[in-house]
Amino acid sequence: MEPLELRRAVEAGRATASELGLQVDDVVVIHNSDRVALRLVPCDVLVRVAPSGHLADSEFEVEVARRLTDIDAPVAELDPRVEPRVHVRDDFAISLWTYYEPVGTEIAPADYADVLLRQHAALRRIDLDAPHFTDRVAVAQGEVSDREKSPELPDSDRELLIDTLGGLSAAISAENARDQLLHGEPHPGNLLNTRRGPLFIDLATCCRGPIEFDLALTPEEVAKHYAGADHDLIHRCRALNWAMFSAWRWRRDDQMPDRGHLRVEGLNHVRAALERCGLG
């Protein structure tokens, strides 16, 4: 978020927690993009604040977390001191979560694969109406197909992204016998190393698709420890995910910090991933 909107988001998070009876003397910004994560002290709660346009996503995330927590899945939990729901204040959607002190050690690939296996097993146990990954791809394709939504995207790169998103989405979805409920974005930034062990966060991206769609967003060594993974499919899913990442960065209203650098980096990753699949 830009500085002015960030200040409003911080105040909305602080005020909501205070009204719920939690003591807030200070606020630390943990993460800032299109949504922000705030640590409130001394109550030690993590607050996620999103523009109200993301209300449905925030409510979906809370529901996913509630169901997974009930079956002891490796996910960050909602704060138990308040009602498990999304609050709306000053045009922001606000949810309150348990804060976990991070452990400094890096998560080894084998441990990463193990926690993702356990997460996938838990996701198979819950009944949830979630979008298919192709629905997310279609949204990304719509952003790059519309010049008004992505006016700075060069034509040659626009064609590359449109072809990659459409072609790989169709090819991967044809193998739907392996589809199940997924995290959606289990990259290292969404896996906390805590004293309780690794825990997944950012559950709003939960969708249906092959497990390789999730594995494509983890470090490459992880897949070697995940039994039964199709490594050719992982490579195709990785190219597709980089194409989606690039599509988001070229949106006119994208708020990701350093998006100018990320636009170039994303396209480079798309080309490299396609080459690796033999599709360059």
C-alpha positions in Angstrom: 0.0 0.0 0.0 1.1 3.6 -0.6 2.1 5.6 2.5 -1.3 7.3 3.0 -3.3 4.2 2.6 -0.9 2.3 4.8 -1.4 4.8 7.7 -5.2 4.4 7.3 -4.8 0.6 7.3 -2.6 0.7 10.5 -5.1 2.9 12.3 -8.0 0.7 11.2 -6.2 -2.4 12.5 -5.3 -0.7 15.8 -8.8 0.6 16.4 -10.5 -2.7 15.7 -8.3 -4.6 18.1 -8.7 -2.0 20.8 -12.5 -2.1 20.5 -12.3 -5.9 20.9 -10.6 -5.4 24.2 -7.0 -6.1 23.2 -4.3 -3.8 24.5 -2.5 -2.0 21.7 0.4 0.3 22.6 2.4 -0.1 19.4 2.0 -1.4 15.8 4.8 -3.0 13.8 4.3 -3.4 10.0 5.3 -7.0 9.2 4.4 -7.0 5.5 3.1 -4.5 3.1 1.7 -5.2 -0.4 -1.9 -5.1 -1.6 -2.7 -6.3 1.9 -0.7 -5.5 5.1 0.2 -7.7 8.1 0.6 -5.9 11.4 1.9 -7.1 14.8 0.1 -5.3 17.7 1.9 -5.2 21.0 1.6 -5.9 23.9 -1.5 -8.0 23.0 0.7 -9.9 20.5 -1.9 -10.4 17.8 -1.2 -10.4 14.0 -3.8 -8.3 12.1 -4.3 -8.7 8.4 -5.8 -5.6 6.7 -7.1 -5.6 3.1 -9.0 -3.1 1.1 -12.8 -3.7 1.5 -12.8 -4.9 -2.2 -11.1 -8.0 -0.8 -13.8 -8.7 1.8 -14.9 -11.9 0.2 -11.3 -13.2 0.0 -10.7 -12.3 3.7 -13.9 -14.1 4.7 -12.9 -17.1 2.6 -9.5 -17.2 4.3 -11.0 -17.1 7.7 -13.3 -20.0 6.9 -10.4 -22.1 5.4 -8.3 -21.4 8.6 -11.2 -22.3 10.9 -11.8 -25.6 9.2 -8.2 -26.6 8.9 -7.5 -25.7 12.5 -10.3 -28.0 13.6 -8.5 -31.0 12.1 -5.0 -29.9 13.4 -3.6 -28.9 10.0 -0.2 -27.1 9.9 -1.7 -23.6 9.6 -1.5 -20.4 11.5 -4.6 -20.1 13.7 -7.0 -17.2 14.2 -6.6 -15.4 17.5 -8.7 -17.4 20.1 -9.5 -14.3 22.2 -11.9 -12.8 19.6 -14.7 -14.1 17.4 -13.4 -15.8 14.2 -14.7 -13.4 11.7 -13.8 -10.5 9.4 -14.4 -6.9 10.7 -15.0 -4.0 8.3 -13.7 -0.6 9.3 -12.9 2.5 7.2 -13.1 0.6 3.9 -10.8 -2.2 5.2 -11.4 -5.9 5.8 -9.7 -6.9 9.1 -9.0 -10.3 10.5 -7.1 -11.1 13.7 -4.6 -14.0 14.0 -2.3 -15.7 16.4 1.2 -14.1 16.3 4.1 -16.7 16.1 7.6 -15.7 17.0 9.7 -16.8 14.0 12.5 -19.3 14.4 15.7 -18.2 12.6 16.6 -21.6 11.1 15.8 -22.3 7.4 13.3 -25.0 6.7 15.1 -27.9 5.1 13.7 -29.2 1.8 12.6 -32.6 3.3 10.8 -30.8 6.1 9.2 -28.5 3.7 7.9 -31.4 1.6 6.7 -33.1 4.8 4.6 -30.2 5.9 3.2 -29.7 2.4 2.2 -33.4 2.3 0.4 -33.0 5.7 -1.3 -29.8 4.4 -2.5 -31.6 1.3 -3.8 -34.5 3.4 -5.7 -32.1 5.6 -7.1 -30.2 2.6 -8.5 -33.5 1.3 -10.4 -33.9 4.6 -12.5 -30.7 4.3 -15.4 -29.9 2.1 -15.0 -26.4 0.8 -16.3 -24.6 -2.3 -13.1 -23.2 -3.8 -12.3 -22.0 -7.3 -10.3 -24.1 -9.7 -6.8 -22.8 -10.5 -8.0 -22.1 -14.1 -10.3 -19.5 -12.7 -7.4 -17.6 -11.3 -5.5 -18.0 -14.6 -8.5 -16.6 -16.4 -8.5 -13.5 -14.2 -4.8 -13.0 -14.9 -5.3 -13.5 -18.7 -8.1 -10.9 -18.6 -5.6 -8.3 -17.1 -3.1 -8.7 -19.8 -5.6 -9.0 -22.6 -7.1 -5.6 -21.8 -4.7 -2.8 -22.7 -6.6 -0.4 -20.4 -5.8 -2.6 -17.4 -2.2 -3.1 -18.4 -1.3 -0.1 -20.5 2.5 -0.3 -20.0 2.9 -3.9 -21.1 4.8 -4.1 -24.4 2.9 -5.9 -27.2 5.4 -8.7 -27.6 5.3 -9.5 -23.9 1.5 -9.2 -23.8 1.4 -11.9 -26.5 3.8 -14.1 -24.6 1.7 -13.9 -21.4 -1.6 -14.4 -23.2 -0.3 -17.5 -25.0 1.4 -18.9 -21.9 -1.5 -18.4 -19.6 -4.1 -19.9 -22.1 -2.0 -22.7 -23.5 -0.6 -24.1 -20.2 -3.8 -23.6 -18.3 -5.6 -25.8 -20.8 -2.9 -28.4 -21.0 -2.6 -28.7 -17.2 -6.3 -28.8 -16.5 -6.7 -31.7 -19.0 -4.9 -33.8 -16.4 -7.7 -33.2 -13.8 -7.7 -36.7 -12.4 -5.1 -35.5 -9.9 -7.1 -32.4 -8.8 -7.7 -31.7 -5.1 -7.9 -28.7 -2.8 -4.6 -26.8 -2.6 -3.0 -24.0 -0.6 -2.6 -22.1 -3.9 0.6 -20.2 -3.0 2.7 -22.3 -0.6 5.9 -20.4 -1.4 8.6 -19.7 1.3 7.0 -16.4 2.2 3.8 -18.2 3.2 5.5 -20.8 5.4 6.5 -19.7 8.9 9.1 -21.6 10.9 7.8 -21.5 14.4 8.4 -23.3 17.7 5.3 -25.4 16.8 7.0 -26.3 13.6 6.4 -25.0 10.0 2.9 -23.4 9.6 1.3 -22.1 6.4 -0.3 -18.7 6.3 -2.2 -16.7 3.6 -5.0 -19.1 2.9 -7.1 -16.9 0.7 -5.5 -18.4 -2.4 -6.9 -21.9 -1.7 -8.1 -23.4 -5.0 -8.5 -26.8 -6.7 -5.9 -28.3 -9.0 -3.0 -30.9 -9.1 -0.6 -31.0 -6.2 2.1 -30.0 -8.7 0.5 -26.5 -9.0 1.5 -26.0 -5.3 4.9 -27.7 -5.6 5.8 -25.3 -8.5 5.8 -22.5 -5.9 8.2 -24.2 -3.5 12.0 -24.3 -3.8 13.1 -26.9 -6.4 14.7 -29.3 -4.0 11.4 -29.7 -2.1 9.7 -31.7 -5.0 12.5 -34.3 -4.8 11.2 -35.2 -1.3 7.5 -35.2 -2.2 6.4 -38.8 -3.1 4.5 -39.3 -6.3 5.1 -35.8 -7.8 5.1 -35.5 -11.6 8.2 -33.4 -12.2 7.4 -32.6 -15.9 4.0 -31.2 -14.7 5.8 -29.2 -12.0 7.9 -27.5 -14.7 4.8 -26.6 -16.6 3.0 -25.3 -13.5 6.1 -23.2 -12.6 6.0 -21.5 -16.0 2.2 -20.9 -15.6 2.7 -19.4 -12.1 5.5 -17.1 -13.3 3.1 -15.9 -16.1 0.4 -15.2 -13.5 2.9 -13.4 -11.3 4.0 -11.2 -14.3 0.3 -10.5 -15.2 -0.3 -9.1 -11.7 2.8 -6.9 -11.8 1.8 -5.3 -15.1 -1.7 -4.3 -13.8 -2.1 -0.5 -13.8 -3.3 -0.6 -10.2 -0.7 -3.1 -8.9 0.6 -2.0 -5.5 3.5 -4.3 -5.0 6.6 -2.5 -3.9 9.5 -2.4 -6.5 7.1 -3.5 -9.2 9.2 -2.0 -12.0 12.0 -4.5 -11.2 9.6 -7.3 -10.6 8.0 -6.8 -14.0 11.3 -7.4 -15.8 12.2 -10.3 -13.5 8.9 -12.0 -13.9 9.1 -12.0 -17.7 12.6 -13.4 -17.5 11.4 -16.2 -15.3 8.6 -17.0 -17.7 11.0 -17.3 -20.6 13.4 -19.5 -18.6 10.6 -21.7 -17.4 9.3 -22.2 -20.9 12.7 -23.1 -22.2 13.0 -25.7 -19.4 9.7 -27.2 -20.5 10.9 -27.2 -24.1 8.2 -24.6 -25.0 10.5 -21.6 -25.5 
